[in-house]
């Protein structure tokens, strides 16, 4: 066997190894980028969940306030109706 015959497979093997090494390094870089993107997305999701919780709390507070205002309005309406009835009674007596 000549040295050319032995060197050709070795060179091919070395080229294959280099190609594989390059692919692995690219894959590692892609993995780093994707992990960074995932971390960013998780932070954004956590921030959005926190904002949603705050909005839900605000909504609950506003609903409670609305119920109170409606109750107060109904009380005022009842009092005004009573006063109007009293005024009507007084004017009817004259």
C-alpha positions as protocol buffer text, in pm:
chain_id: "A"
residue {
  index: 1
  type: UNK
  ca { x: 0 y: 0 z: 0 }
}
residue {
  index: 2
  type: UNK
  ca { x: 133 y: 339 z: -88 }
}
residue {
  index: 3
  type: UNK
  ca { x: 135 y: 640 z: 142 }
}
residue {
  index: 4
  type: UNK
  ca { x: -107 y: 817 z: -93 }
}
residue {
  index: 5
  type: UNK
  ca { x: -359 y: 543 z: -28 }
}
residue {
  index: 6
  type: UNK
  ca { x: -319 y: 583 z: 348 }
}
residue {
  index: 7
  type: UNK
  ca { x: -321 y: 964 z: 343 }
}
residue {
  index: 8
  type: UNK
  ca { x: -644 y: 997 z: 143 }
}
residue {
  index: 9
  type: UNK
  ca { x: -866 y: 827 z: 405 }
}
residue {
  index: 10
  type: UNK
  ca { x: -685 y: 1015 z: 683 }
}
residue {
  index: 11
  type: UNK
  ca { x: -742 y: 1347 z: 507 }
}
residue {
  index: 12
  type: UNK
  ca { x: -1104 y: 1259 z: 444 }
}
residue {
  index: 13
  type: UNK
  ca { x: -1144 y: 1156 z: 808 }
}
residue {
  index: 14
  type: UNK
  ca { x: -983 y: 1481 z: 921 }
}
residue {
  index: 15
  type: UNK
  ca { x: -1215 y: 1684 z: 694 }
}
residue {
  index: 16
  type: UNK
  ca { x: -1517 y: 1491 z: 823 }
}
residue {
  index: 17
  type: UNK
  ca { x: -1406 y: 1556 z: 1181 }
}
residue {
  index: 18
  type: UNK
  ca { x: -1358 y: 1926 z: 1111 }
}
residue {
  index: 19
  type: UNK
  ca { x: -1702 y: 1944 z: 947 }
}
residue {
  index: 20
  type: UNK
  ca { x: -1859 y: 1768 z: 1244 }
}
residue {
  index: 21
  type: UNK
  ca { x: -1677 y: 1997 z: 1485 }
}
residue {
  index: 22
  type: UNK
  ca { x: -1805 y: 2303 z: 1296 }
}
residue {
  index: 23
  type: UNK
  ca { x: -2162 y: 2171 z: 1305 }
}
residue {
  index: 24
  type: UNK
  ca { x: -2138 y: 2102 z: 1678 }
}
residue {
  index: 25
  type: UNK
  ca { x: -2004 y: 2451 z: 1747 }
}
residue {
  index: 26
  type: UNK
  ca { x: -2286 y: 2604 z: 1541 }
}
residue {
  index: 27
  type: UNK
  ca { x: -2536 y: 2391 z: 1732 }
}
residue {
  index: 28
  type: UNK
  ca { x: -2390 y: 2508 z: 2064 }
}
residue {
  index: 29
  type: UNK
  ca { x: -2419 y: 2871 z: 1953 }
}
residue {
  index: 30
  type: UNK
  ca { x: -2778 y: 2817 z: 1843 }
}
residue {
  index: 31
  type: UNK
  ca { x: -2852 y: 2653 z: 2177 }
}
residue {
  index: 32
  type: UNK
  ca { x: -2707 y: 2954 z: 2362 }
}
residue {
  index: 33
  type: UNK
  ca { x: -2917 y: 3193 z: 2154 }
}
residue {
  index: 34
  type: UNK
  ca { x: -3232 y: 2988 z: 2208 }
}
residue {
  index: 35
  type: UNK
  ca { x: -3170 y: 2963 z: 2583 }
}
residue {
  index: 36
  type: UNK
  ca { x: -3126 y: 3340 z: 2601 }
}
residue {
  index: 37
  type: UNK
  ca { x: -3447 y: 3386 z: 2401 }
}
residue {
  index: 38
  type: UNK
  ca { x: -3628 y: 3143 z: 2630 }
}
residue {
  index: 39
  type: UNK
  ca { x: -3505 y: 3329 z: 2939 }
}
residue {
  index: 40
  type: UNK
  ca { x: -3622 y: 3659 z: 2789 }
}
residue {
  index: 41
  type: UNK
  ca { x: -3961 y: 3510 z: 2702 }
}
residue {
  index: 42
  type: UNK
  ca { x: -3998 y: 3365 z: 3052 }
}
residue {
  index: 43
  type: UNK
  ca { x: -3919 y: 3705 z: 3207 }
}
residue {
  index: 44
  type: UNK
  ca { x: -4173 y: 3870 z: 2980 }
}
residue {
  index: 45
  type: UNK
  ca { x: -4432 y: 3606 z: 3066 }
}
residue {
  index: 46
  type: UNK
  ca { x: -4368 y: 3653 z: 3438 }
}
residue {
  index: 47
  type: UNK
  ca { x: -4402 y: 4031 z: 3398 }
}
residue {
  index: 48
  type: UNK
  ca { x: -4727 y: 3986 z: 3207 }
}
residue {
  index: 49
  type: UNK
  ca { x: -4862 y: 3745 z: 3470 }
}
residue {
  index: 50
  type: UNK
  ca { x: -4780 y: 4003 z: 3737 }
}
residue {
  index: 51
  type: UNK
  ca { x: -4953 y: 4277 z: 3539 }
}
residue {
  index: 52
  type: UNK
  ca { x: -5254 y: 4052 z: 3488 }
}
residue {
  index: 53
  type: UNK
  ca { x: -5275 y: 3987 z: 3861 }
}
residue {
  index: 54
  type: UNK
  ca { x: -5257 y: 4361 z: 3929 }
}
residue {
  index: 55
  type: UNK
  ca { x: -5531 y: 4429 z: 3674 }
}
residue {
  index: 56
  type: UNK
  ca { x: -5750 y: 4158 z: 3823 }
}
residue {
  index: 57
  type: UNK
  ca { x: -5706 y: 4315 z: 4167 }
}
residue {
  index: 58
  type: UNK
  ca { x: -5794 y: 4658 z: 4023 }
}
residue {
  index: 59
  type: UNK
  ca { x: -6097 y: 4509 z: 3854 }
}
residue {
  index: 60
  type: UNK
  ca { x: -6215 y: 4350 z: 4180 }
}
residue {
  index: 61
  type: UNK
  ca { x: -6171 y: 4683 z: 4361 }
}
residue {
  index: 62
  type: UNK
  ca { x: -6363 y: 4867 z: 4088 }
}
residue {
  index: 63
  type: UNK
  ca { x: -6643 y: 4612 z: 4098 }
}
residue {
  index: 64
  type: UNK
  ca { x: -6669 y: 4652 z: 4473 }
}
residue {
  index: 65
  type: UNK
  ca { x: -6675 y: 5029 z: 4435 }
}
residue {
  index: 66
  type: UNK
  ca { x: -6941 y: 5003 z: 4164 }
}
residue {
  index: 67
  type: UNK
  ca { x: -7163 y: 4790 z: 4386 }
}
residue {
  index: 68
  type: UNK
  ca { x: -7125 y: 5045 z: 4666 }
}
residue {
  index: 69
  type: UNK
  ca { x: -7205 y: 5336 z: 4435 }
}
residue {
  index: 70
  type: UNK
  ca { x: -7513 y: 5161 z: 4300 }
}
residue {
  index: 71
  type: UNK
  ca { x: -7633 y: 5090 z: 4651 }
}
residue {
  index: 72
  type: UNK
  ca { x: -7571 y: 5453 z: 4748 }
}
residue {
  index: 73
  type: UNK
  ca { x: -7755 y: 5576 z: 4438 }
}
residue {
  index: 74
  type: UNK
  ca { x: -8052 y: 5358 z: 4525 }
}
residue {
  index: 75
  type: UNK
  ca { x: -8056 y: 5496 z: 4880 }
}
residue {
  index: 76
  type: UNK
  ca { x: -8044 y: 5854 z: 4748 }
}
residue {
  index: 77
  type: UNK
  ca { x: -8322 y: 5776 z: 4501 }
}
residue {
  index: 78
  type: UNK
  ca { x: -8537 y: 5636 z: 4781 }
}
residue {
  index: 79
  type: UNK
  ca { x: -8476 y: 5942 z: 5000 }
}
residue {
  index: 80
  type: UNK
  ca { x: -8555 y: 6180 z: 4712 }
}
residue {
  index: 81
  type: UNK
  ca { x: -8877 y: 5991 z: 4637 }
}
residue {
  index: 82
  type: UNK
  ca { x: -8977 y: 6019 z: 5004 }
}
residue {
  index: 83
  type: UNK
  ca { x: -8908 y: 6394 z: 5001 }
}
residue {
  index: 84
  type: UNK
  ca { x: -9106 y: 6433 z: 4679 }
}
residue {
  index: 85
  type: UNK
  ca { x: -9395 y: 6240 z: 4834 }
}
residue {
  index: 86
  type: UNK
  ca { x: -9381 y: 6467 z: 5139 }
}
residue {
  index: 87
  type: UNK
  ca { x: -9378 y: 6777 z: 4918 }
}
residue {
  index: 88
  type: UNK
  ca { x: -9670 y: 6639 z: 4719 }
}
residue {
  index: 89
  type: UNK
  ca { x: -9859 y: 6568 z: 5040 }
}
residue {
  index: 90
  type: UNK
  ca { x: -9795 y: 6921 z: 5165 }
}
residue {
  index: 91
  type: UNK
  ca { x: -9903 y: 7080 z: 4839 }
}
residue {
  index: 92
  type: UNK
  ca { x: -10212 y: 6860 z: 4819 }
}
residue {
  index: 93
  type: UNK
  ca { x: -10324 y: 6977 z: 5167 }
}
residue {
  index: 94
  type: UNK
  ca { x: -10320 y: 7342 z: 5063 }
}
